């Protein structure tokens, strides 16, 4: 079995946990610049209507995969409404 690093199991070198890969950061910057030129939120709204599958794929990539919440609430919690909107591109 292969070992990591020089001391038989300890990782040495590399990026620290949570640091973005330089190529990933550069690609993200290029995408944001292209979005800015395309029209920002207006462009994204148009894409959500014209290409909902691709748009939802984008949403799935940018939303966090896991959300940690501290649920220690004090006082009363009032929820005004919860809305669920199902988008079906076949029923435009």
GULOGU-358875 format. One line per 4 residues: number of its first residue (from 0); their letters; for each residue x, z, y of N, C-alpha, C, O, CB. Coordinates in Angstrom, 1 decimal. Glycine has a CB too. Example, Ala and Ser with C-alpha at 12.3 -4.5 7.8 and 13.67 -1.06 7.14 Angstrom:
BEGIN
0	as	13.2 7.8 -5.7 12.3 7.8 -4.5 13.2 7.8 -3.3 14.2 8.5 -3.3 11.3 9.0 -4.5 ~ 12.8 7.1 -2.2 13.7 7.1 -1.1 12.9 7.9 0.0 13.4 8.0 1.1 14.1 5.7 -0.6
% end
This chain:
BEGIN
0	xxxx	0.8 0.0 -1.2 0.0 0.0 0.0 0.9 0.0 1.2 1.9 0.7 1.3 -1.0 1.2 0.0 ~ 0.5 -0.8 2.2 1.3 -0.9 3.5 1.1 0.4 4.3 0.1 0.9 4.3 1.0 -2.1 4.3 ~ 2.2 0.7 5.0 2.1 1.9 6.0 2.1 1.3 7.4 2.7 0.2 7.6 3.2 2.9 5.7 ~ 1.6 2.1 8.3 1.6 1.7 9.7 2.8 2.4 10.4 3.1 3.5 10.2 0.3 2.2 10.4
4	xxxx	3.4 1.6 11.3 4.5 2.2 12.1 5.7 2.6 11.2 5.9 2.2 10.1 4.0 3.4 12.8 ~ 6.6 3.3 11.9 7.9 3.7 11.2 7.8 5.0 10.5 8.6 5.2 9.5 9.0 3.8 12.3 ~ 6.9 5.9 10.8 7.0 7.2 10.3 5.9 7.4 9.1 5.4 8.5 8.9 6.7 8.3 11.3 ~ 5.6 6.3 8.4 4.8 6.5 7.3 3.3 6.8 7.5 2.8 7.7 6.9 5.3 7.5 6.4
8	xxxx	2.7 6.1 8.5 1.3 6.3 8.7 0.9 6.5 10.1 -0.3 6.3 10.5 0.8 7.5 7.9 ~ 1.8 6.8 11.0 1.5 6.9 12.4 1.6 5.5 13.1 2.6 4.8 12.9 2.4 7.9 13.1 ~ 0.6 5.2 13.9 0.7 3.9 14.6 1.6 4.0 15.8 1.6 5.0 16.5 -0.8 3.6 15.1 ~ 2.4 3.0 15.9 3.3 3.0 17.1 3.1 1.7 17.9 2.9 0.7 17.3 4.8 3.1 16.7
12	xxxx	3.2 1.8 19.2 3.1 0.6 20.0 1.6 0.1 20.1 0.7 0.8 19.7 3.9 -0.5 19.5 ~ 1.5 -1.0 20.7 0.1 -1.6 20.9 -0.6 -1.0 22.0 -0.2 -0.2 22.8 -0.7 -1.4 19.6 ~ -1.9 -1.6 22.2 -2.7 -1.1 23.3 -3.3 0.3 23.0 -3.5 0.6 21.8 -3.9 -2.1 23.6 ~ -3.6 1.1 24.0 -4.3 2.3 23.8 -5.7 2.0 23.6 -6.3 1.0 24.0 -4.0 3.3 25.0
16	xxxx	-6.4 3.0 22.9 -7.8 2.8 22.6 -8.6 2.6 23.8 -8.5 3.4 24.8 -8.3 4.0 21.8 ~ -9.5 1.6 23.8 -10.4 1.4 25.0 -9.8 0.4 26.0 -10.6 0.0 26.9 -10.7 2.7 25.6 ~ -8.6 0.0 25.9 -8.0 -0.9 26.9 -8.3 -2.3 26.5 -8.2 -2.7 25.3 -6.4 -0.7 27.0 ~ -8.8 -3.1 27.4 -9.3 -4.5 27.1 -8.1 -5.4 26.9 -7.1 -5.3 27.6 -10.1 -5.0 28.3
20	xxxx	-8.2 -6.2 25.9 -7.2 -7.2 25.7 -7.0 -8.1 26.9 -8.0 -8.4 27.6 -7.6 -8.1 24.5 ~ -5.8 -8.5 27.3 -5.6 -9.3 28.5 -6.3 -10.6 28.5 -6.9 -11.0 29.5 -4.1 -9.5 28.7 ~ -6.3 -11.3 27.3 -7.0 -12.6 27.2 -8.5 -12.4 27.4 -9.1 -13.2 28.0 -6.7 -13.2 25.9 ~ -9.0 -11.3 26.8 -10.5 -11.0 27.0 -10.8 -10.8 28.4 -11.8 -11.3 28.9 -10.9 -9.8 26.1
24	xxxx	-10.0 -10.0 29.1 -10.3 -9.8 30.6 -10.2 -11.0 31.4 -11.0 -11.2 32.3 -9.2 -8.7 31.1 ~ -9.2 -11.9 31.1 -9.1 -13.2 31.8 -10.3 -14.1 31.5 -10.8 -14.7 32.5 -7.8 -13.9 31.4 ~ -10.7 -14.1 30.3 -11.9 -14.9 29.9 -13.2 -14.4 30.6 -14.0 -15.2 31.1 -12.1 -15.0 28.4 ~ -13.3 -13.1 30.7 -14.5 -12.5 31.3 -14.5 -12.8 32.8 -15.5 -13.1 33.4 -14.5 -10.9 31.2
28	xxxx	-13.3 -12.8 33.5 -13.2 -13.1 34.9 -13.6 -14.6 35.1 -14.3 -14.9 36.1 -11.8 -12.9 35.4 ~ -13.1 -15.5 34.2 -13.4 -16.9 34.4 -14.9 -17.1 34.2 -15.5 -17.9 34.9 -12.7 -17.8 33.3 ~ -15.6 -16.5 33.3 -17.0 -16.6 33.1 -17.8 -16.1 34.3 -18.7 -16.7 34.7 -17.5 -15.8 31.8 ~ -17.3 -15.0 34.9 -18.0 -14.4 36.0 -17.9 -15.4 37.3 -18.8 -15.5 38.0 -17.5 -13.1 36.4
32	xxxx	-16.7 -16.0 37.4 -16.5 -17.0 38.5 -17.4 -18.2 38.3 -18.0 -18.7 39.3 -15.0 -17.4 38.6 ~ -17.5 -18.7 37.1 -18.4 -19.8 36.8 -19.8 -19.4 37.1 -20.6 -20.3 37.6 -18.2 -20.3 35.3 ~ -20.3 -18.2 36.7 -21.6 -17.8 37.0 -21.9 -17.7 38.4 -23.0 -18.1 38.9 -21.9 -16.4 36.3 ~ -20.9 -17.2 39.2 -21.0 -17.2 40.6 -21.3 -18.5 41.2 -22.1 -18.7 42.1 -19.8 -16.5 41.3
36	xxxx	-20.5 -19.5 40.8 -20.7 -20.9 41.3 -22.0 -21.5 40.9 -22.6 -22.3 41.6 -19.5 -21.8 40.8 ~ -22.5 -21.1 39.7 -23.8 -21.7 39.2 -25.0 -21.1 39.8 -26.1 -21.7 39.8 -23.9 -21.5 37.7 ~ -24.9 -19.9 40.5 -26.1 -19.4 41.2 -26.4 -18.0 40.8 -27.5 -17.5 41.1 -27.2 -20.3 41.0 ~ -25.6 -17.3 40.0 -25.8 -15.9 39.6 -27.2 -15.7 38.9 -27.5 -16.3 37.9 -25.7 -15.0 40.8
40	xxxx	-28.0 -14.8 39.5 -29.2 -14.4 38.8 -30.3 -15.5 38.7 -31.0 -15.5 37.8 -29.8 -13.2 39.5 ~ -30.3 -16.4 39.7 -31.2 -17.5 39.6 -30.9 -18.4 38.5 -31.8 -18.9 37.7 -31.2 -18.3 41.0 ~ -29.6 -18.7 38.3 -29.2 -19.5 37.1 -29.5 -18.8 35.8 -30.0 -19.4 34.9 -27.6 -19.7 37.2 ~ -29.2 -17.5 35.7 -29.6 -16.8 34.5 -31.1 -16.8 34.2 -31.5 -16.9 33.1 -29.0 -15.3 34.6
44	xxxx	-31.9 -16.6 35.3 -33.3 -16.7 35.1 -33.7 -18.0 34.5 -34.5 -18.1 33.6 -34.0 -16.3 36.4 ~ -33.2 -19.1 35.1 -33.5 -20.4 34.7 -33.1 -20.6 33.2 -33.9 -21.2 32.4 -32.8 -21.5 35.5 ~ -32.0 -20.1 32.8 -31.5 -20.2 31.4 -32.4 -19.4 30.5 -32.7 -19.8 29.4 -30.1 -19.7 31.3 ~ -32.9 -18.3 31.0 -33.8 -17.5 30.1 -35.1 -18.2 29.8 -35.7 -18.0 28.8 -34.1 -16.1 30.8
48	xxxx	-35.5 -19.0 30.7 -36.7 -19.8 30.5 -36.5 -21.1 29.7 -37.3 -21.4 28.9 -37.4 -20.2 31.9 ~ -35.4 -21.8 30.0 -35.1 -23.0 29.4 -34.4 -22.9 28.0 -34.6 -23.8 27.1 -34.3 -23.9 30.3 ~ -33.6 -21.9 27.9 -32.8 -21.7 26.6 -32.9 -20.2 26.2 -31.9 -19.5 26.2 -31.3 -22.0 26.8 ~ -34.1 -19.7 25.8 -34.3 -18.3 25.5 -33.4 -17.8 24.3 -33.0 -16.7 24.4 -35.7 -18.0 25.2
52	xxxx	-33.2 -18.6 23.3 -32.4 -18.2 22.2 -31.0 -17.9 22.6 -30.4 -16.8 22.3 -32.4 -19.2 21.1 ~ -30.4 -18.8 23.4 -29.0 -18.6 23.9 -29.0 -17.4 24.8 -28.0 -16.7 24.8 -28.5 -19.9 24.6 ~ -30.0 -17.3 25.7 -30.0 -16.2 26.7 -30.1 -14.9 26.0 -29.4 -13.9 26.3 -31.2 -16.4 27.6 ~ -30.9 -14.8 24.9 -31.0 -13.5 24.2 -29.8 -13.2 23.4 -29.4 -12.0 23.3 -32.2 -13.6 23.3
56	xxxx	-29.1 -14.2 23.0 -27.8 -14.0 22.4 -26.8 -13.4 23.3 -26.0 -12.5 23.0 -27.2 -15.4 21.8 ~ -26.8 -13.9 24.6 -26.0 -13.4 25.6 -26.3 -11.9 25.9 -25.4 -11.1 26.0 -26.1 -14.2 26.9 ~ -27.6 -11.6 26.0 -28.0 -10.2 26.2 -27.5 -9.3 25.1 -27.1 -8.2 25.3 -29.6 -10.1 26.3 ~ -27.6 -9.8 23.8 -27.2 -9.0 22.7 -25.7 -8.8 22.7 -25.2 -7.7 22.2 -27.5 -9.8 21.4
60	xxxx	-24.9 -9.6 23.3 -23.4 -9.5 23.4 -23.1 -8.5 24.5 -22.0 -7.8 24.4 -22.8 -10.8 23.7 ~ -23.8 -8.4 25.6 -23.4 -7.6 26.7 -24.0 -6.2 26.7 -23.5 -5.3 27.3 -23.8 -8.2 28.0 ~ -25.1 -6.0 26.0 -25.7 -4.6 25.9 -24.8 -3.8 25.0 -24.3 -4.3 24.0 -27.1 -4.7 25.4 ~ -24.7 -2.5 25.3 -23.9 -1.6 24.4 -24.5 -1.5 23.1 -25.7 -1.5 22.9 -23.7 -0.2 25.1
64	xxxx	-23.6 -1.5 22.0 -24.1 -1.4 20.7 -24.7 0.0 20.3 -25.5 0.1 19.5 -23.0 -1.8 19.7 ~ -24.1 1.0 21.0 -24.5 2.3 20.8 -24.6 3.1 22.1 -23.7 2.9 23.0 -23.6 3.1 19.8 ~ -25.6 3.8 22.3 -25.7 4.6 23.6 -25.8 6.1 23.2 -26.6 6.5 22.4 -27.0 4.2 24.4 ~ -24.9 6.8 23.8 -24.9 8.3 23.6 -25.7 8.9 24.8 -25.4 8.7 25.9 -23.5 8.9 23.5
68	xxxx	-26.6 9.8 24.5 -27.5 10.4 25.5 -27.4 11.9 25.3 -27.6 12.4 24.2 -28.9 9.8 25.4 ~ -27.3 12.6 26.4 -27.4 14.1 26.3 -28.9 14.4 26.6 -29.4 14.2 27.7 -26.5 14.8 27.4 ~ -29.6 14.9 25.6 -31.0 15.1 25.7 -31.4 16.5 26.1 -32.5 16.9 25.8 -31.7 14.7 24.4 ~ -30.5 17.2 26.7 -30.8 18.6 27.2 -31.5 18.5 28.6 -30.8 18.6 29.6 -29.5 19.5 27.3
72	xxxx	-32.8 18.3 28.5 -33.6 18.2 29.8 -34.2 19.5 30.2 -34.6 20.3 29.3 -34.7 17.1 29.6 ~ -34.2 19.8 31.4 -34.9 20.9 31.9 -36.1 20.5 32.8 -35.9 19.5 33.5 -33.9 21.9 32.7 ~ -37.2 21.1 32.7 -38.3 20.7 33.5 -39.2 19.7 32.7 -39.1 19.6 31.5 -37.9 20.1 34.8 ~ -40.0 19.0 33.4 -41.0 18.1 32.8 -40.6 16.7 32.9 -40.0 16.3 34.0 -42.4 18.3 33.5
76	xxxx	-40.8 16.0 31.9 -40.4 14.5 31.9 -41.7 13.7 32.0 -42.6 13.8 31.1 -39.6 14.2 30.5 ~ -41.8 12.9 33.0 -43.0 12.1 33.2 -42.6 10.6 33.0 -41.7 10.1 33.7 -43.6 12.3 34.6 ~ -43.3 10.0 32.1 -43.0 8.6 31.8 -44.3 7.8 32.3 -45.4 8.1 31.8 -42.8 8.3 30.3 ~ -44.1 7.0 33.3 -45.2 6.3 33.9 -45.7 5.2 33.0 -46.9 5.0 32.8 -44.8 5.7 35.2
80	xxxx	-44.8 4.4 32.4 -45.2 3.3 31.5 -44.1 2.8 30.7 -42.9 3.0 31.1 -45.9 2.2 32.3 ~ -44.4 2.3 29.5 -43.4 1.6 28.7 -44.0 0.2 28.4 -45.1 0.1 27.9 -43.2 2.4 27.3 ~ -43.2 -0.8 28.7 -43.7 -2.2 28.6 -42.8 -2.9 27.5 -41.6 -2.8 27.5 -43.6 -2.9 29.9 ~ -43.5 -3.6 26.7 -42.8 -4.5 25.7 -43.2 -5.9 26.0 -44.4 -6.2 25.9 -43.1 -4.1 24.2
84	xxxx	-42.3 -6.8 26.2 -42.6 -8.2 26.5 -42.0 -9.0 25.4 -40.7 -9.1 25.3 -42.1 -8.6 27.9 ~ -42.8 -9.8 24.7 -42.3 -10.7 23.7 -42.3 -12.1 24.2 -43.3 -12.6 24.7 -43.1 -10.6 22.4 ~ -41.1 -12.7 24.1 -40.9 -14.1 24.7 -41.0 -15.0 23.5 -40.1 -15.0 22.6 -39.6 -14.2 25.5 ~ -41.9 -15.9 23.5 -42.0 -17.0 22.5 -41.9 -18.3 23.2 -42.8 -18.7 23.9 -43.4 -16.8 21.7
88	xxxx	-40.8 -19.0 23.0 -40.6 -20.3 23.7 -41.6 -21.4 23.3 -41.7 -22.4 24.0 -39.1 -20.8 23.4 ~ -42.2 -21.2 22.1 -43.2 -22.2 21.7 -44.5 -22.1 22.5 -45.3 -23.1 22.5 -43.5 -22.0 20.2 ~ -44.8 -21.0 23.1 -46.0 -20.8 23.9 -45.8 -20.8 25.4 -46.2 -19.9 26.1 -46.7 -19.5 23.5 ~ -45.2 -21.8 25.9 -44.9 -21.9 27.4 -46.1 -22.3 28.1 -46.1 -22.4 29.3 -43.8 -22.8 27.7
% end
